[in-house]
Every structure is written in structure tokens, then in C-alpha cells.
Amino acid sequence: MKIAACQMVSGPDLGANLVAASRLLESAVAQGAQLAALPEYFCLMGHHDSDKLAYAETLGHGPIQAMLSRAARELRLWIIGGTLPIKADTPDRVRNTTLVFSPSGEVVARYDKIHLFAYDNGRESYDEARVLEPGTQPTAFDAEQLRVGLSVCYDLRFPELYRAYNPCELLAVPAAFTYTTGEKHWELLLRARAVENQCYVIAPAQGGKHENDRRTWGHSMIVDPWGEVLAVVPEGEGVACADIDPARLAQVRQQLPALAHRKL
Ligand SMILES: NC(=O)CCC(=O)C(=O)O
């Protein structure tokens, strides 16, 4: 199966972000992809944390989900729908949610980001817990022969989440890594998760200077189970495509049976 990681530089205009996401999904299909993934916050990188509340949807309703479902159906594509804000049970809180759409346009999986990002180096600071409510459930789904484990951005720093997905063939990490942390840690962590879990990793990211003055690292990539980077988009909008090769997965696991040697 050919897979595609779509990189975006989303802004505060929901309509414009949805148009850009549709265009990238079409481009992924034109390059032969059967599964495409969008980045974290693909539909909105607002000026304020509270913008997420204004655009939050209830499950099964709203323009963001309608666009993803229509694109999946019309393009006959599996879509890992980055993240979108879904209303939480708690007032004034949202879940940062990945919805997965099958090629018939149905939602087949929901994952709510478990680990909420916080960072403060004196010049930049983030605290997702101000408006987000964390998820609690690791979630995987099957896309034909592929078992895919879901995660979002900061989750990448918590290897125990990915162990919960073993065995699977692909780990998905839609992200909006900061430029500062991404420059140092993004590729290192993605390749580590691929090597230690002997899986492919698809990591679609935000990458560039956003209207809200945030700068994200980008470098959307696809990594193979030996830790090789198969495709990358350094900065700006674009699509990184690569093939999932079952023979490669089998070869890596047979030559170095580290997963079978786990003791804990
Ligand atoms: N949106 C996020 O979770 C950002 C995570 C990040 O930048 C990191 O360094 O971790």
C-alpha cells in the first residue's frame, strides 16, 4: 500500500484550511496513495487557545468531518484526519481528536490525544491543558492488511503508548511540533519509535510560519522499520509518499527478532 503524509501551514481561517487539506489529499491520490494522513490542528491554527472551543464539533456533525468524509468517499482513500477539536463532556474543554475515515466515508476509529503538551523556555510557552481534555485510550484500526496504531504529536515522547500497539505494521503521528523542539528531537524520536517497534511510521506535520506567529518544524516524514527515512517534506505545504512493503517488515523482524525477545 502506498501511504502519504500531508504537510500543511494552517492558519486561523477554517475554510481556507479545509480547501488546502482537500488539495493535498487529491495530490496524494494523484501520486498513487491509498492512505493519507493530515497533521495535528490541520483545520485550525488560531490566534487563541479558545479558538478551538469556537470550532469544536460534536461527533458525526460539522464541516470538518463532512469534508473528511466526502474526500474519503470521492477519492476512495483511507484518511487519518490529523486532529480536529471535538467537544468534551466537560464545559469549555475539547478533545484533540484523530478521526479515521474508510474509503466509503465512514468513521472507523477515534483517538483522543493522551499526553498534553506543555513547554516554557522563557520565550515560547504552550500549555494545551488550558483548553484540552486528555484522552485515555490507545486506539488502533485495520486498513486492509495494515494494523495502524494512532497517536498525536507530544505522545511521541512516551514510548509505552506505542508498545500497546504491538503487533502492528504502521504507527501514525500527526503533529505540530514546535520549531525549537522539532529541530532537536523530531526525527530522532520518530526513527526511535520505528526501530524499537519494528514498524513503519507516518508523521504528517505542520511546517512553517503561521499567521498566529507560531513557527512549526515540519519535516513530515515516512520512516521504515529499520529507521530509514523514506520520504520527507522539509518546510511548507507538500506530500511525502512511500510504499509499505510487507516483505521489508518481515525481513527486519526475522533478521533482528527484538520484538520476540521482549521480557517486560
Ligand atoms: N502539539 C504538540 O504536541 C507539540 C509537541 C512538541 O512540540 C514537542 O516538542 O513535543
The ligand as an SDF file (V2000), in Angstrom:
LIG
                    3D

 10  9  0  0  0  0  0  0  0  0999 V2000
    1.4630   19.9840   19.6740 N   0  0  0  0  0  0  0  0  0  0  0  0
    2.3590   19.3110   20.3480 C   0  0  0  0  0  0  0  0  0  0  0  0
    2.0580   18.3260   20.9880 O   0  0  0  0  0  0  0  0  0  0  0  0
    3.7750   19.8290   20.2630 C   0  0  0  0  0  0  0  0  0  0  0  0
    4.7780   18.8200   20.7790 C   0  0  0  0  0  0  0  0  0  0  0  0
    6.1680   19.3090   20.6660 C   0  0  0  0  0  0  0  0  0  0  0  0
    6.4860   20.2970   20.0060 O   0  0  0  0  0  0  0  0  0  0  0  0
    7.2040   18.5530   21.3770 C   0  0  0  0  0  0  0  0  0  0  0  0
    8.3420   19.0160   21.3760 O   0  0  0  0  0  0  0  0  0  0  0  0
    6.9150   17.5090   21.9950 O   0  0  0  0  0  0  0  0  0  0  0  0
  1  2  1  0
  2  3  2  0
  2  4  1  0
  4  5  1  0
  5  6  1  0
  6  7  2  0
  6  8  1  0
  8  9  2  0
  8 10  1  0
M  END
$$$$
